[in-house]
Amino acid sequence: RILKVKGLQIFYKHDVLEPLQKWLEIQEQIPGTTRHGTVVSQIFKHKLSGECIVITGVHAGHYGRSDQLVHGESKHELQVAEEAMNQIRELQRRILKAYKADEVIIGGDFNELGELIQQDHDR
């Protein structure tokens, strides 16, 4: 099955996972400097084990050159990218307040934000 919102899709096997909400949690716009991004999240129950799994799909905005972003050379782009990461985390926190999750999976097209996430060891 497919859950689709604003161009983002979460594919899942309906005989393995069951959505625990009838809707996706949506943050339609996460900030970007040249193009904004989108993030969606859903909580599923694994039918066999009973575990709850949060799945988050991201299509991040753009934040300039990755090397300048990671090394802090582009202060404005870094600030916008950090706000985007905070919004992604906040979306997941909203779901985690309502449900106890055993696993959290995040995937998608992170663009330059992926480089920053890789370097973000403190969060």
Secondary structure, DSSP 8 states (H G I E B T S, - for coil): -EEEETTEEEE--TTTEEESSSS-EEEEEE--SSB-EEEEEEEEEETTT--EEEEEEEE--B-S-HHHHHTT--HHHHHHHHHHHHHHHHHHHHHHHHS--SEEEEEEE-TTHHHHHHH-TT-
